[in-house]
Each structure stands twice: as structure tokens, then as C-alpha cells.
């Protein structure tokens, strides 16, 4: 991968890690990848990072379903869950494929570079 792509991905990985909505597994995979840059483990950790992010990114239909569920109400609170669901429906209608929380936005940007990373 060229240096510009690597620099861009490093920035997005750090953005993802600092997002309140980033899960512990993604943070761990991201840190492992950052630690492996420039070493003989970089390729392996790149594959691990991509695999983790592909599992973690929230498809918009999944967000709509979760926010509209009892579990969503428990996580967000009833009013916030309704607002999240309405927002997700709105961005889906505008063409969104994924959740637009800070972590998912960063993950989507990283996954756009998947072919260049691997």
C-alpha cells in the first residue's frame, strides 16, 4: 500500500478508536494493526482489522431494526431510541447504507480502502 493510503487509514483508525460508539473488539484490532505497522505482522493484522470492521459496521437496516426494538429502547432509552430510529430511516431514504455514528463513518472510510490495504 502506498504511504498516502496508509496515512489516510491511520487517521481513520484513530478517529474510529476515539469514537464513543467504537466497540472494544474494534479498538483492540485497530491497536494491534497500528502496533504492527512496518513489521512482519502488518499483513496479518491488516487482515484481522478488516475482518473485525466488516463484522462491526452497522448496516442501516440493522440500526433501524435495533433502534425500533425493546433492546434498542433499553440501550438508548425509549425517547432516544425513537429518535435514532427516525434518523436512521431518514438517512436510509437519502441513500445511506450504514449507520452514521462516528465509528461507523470511520469504518466505512477504512473499508473503502480495503483492496489497497490487502
Secondary structure, DSSP 8 states (H G I E B T S, - for coil): --HHHHHHHHHHHHHHHHSTT--HHHHHHHHHHHHHTTSTTHHHHHHHHHHHHHHHS-BHHHHHHHHTSHHHHHHH-HHHHHHHHHHHHHHHHTT--B--SHHHHHHHHHHTTHHHH-
